[in-house]
């Protein structure tokens, strides 16, 4: 039974439901902070980073992380999805804010390169679970290929790049250029990706 604090159900009824809404909003903010802290920790130290290090980054106790994500796999999947959504959401924003469609494409691909550093580690950690890995890969493509397609189409419409570029092929090419980049300090994947995007322009 819910304690109404002595207030009858017929008076000031709308006041009490506000508390659960605030709690849900707080819980969502806390979860977002945890995911951002986990993503940063994964980039810095790999997906096997101790949970206590993630908790320290997020400014919470270890128990808080386990309440949100009971297993490391749960956390890895959640971080992957969080990173995908951030990258997907950035595309339309960049298209609106950038001076040209090509500039928006270049900015988004640069963000995509940042994402790949985290994505490759997360995906690799789930390789032992083929079903989970394939589900996340399909999710990744389903969310990001349409965003890249929109950016490419805008640049083609503006007459800034050649029309034969396919979003999936471009993303695959960028991904291939990024493979192993974090393990070789002499290899500058971002520079090569920049040259690729510059080469799309109509001369």
Protein Blocks (a to p, Z undefined) as FASTA:
>chain_A
ZZehhpafkgoklmmmmmmmmmmmmmmmmmmmmmmmmmmmmmmnojkbcfklmmmmnopa
fklmmmmmmbfklmmmmmmmmmmmmmmmmmmmmmmmpmbfklmmmmmmmmmmmmmmmmmm
mmmmmmmmmmlmmmmmmmmmmmmmmmmmmmmmmmmmnopacfkbcfklmmmmmmmmmgok
lmmmkbcfklmmmmmmmmmpcZZ
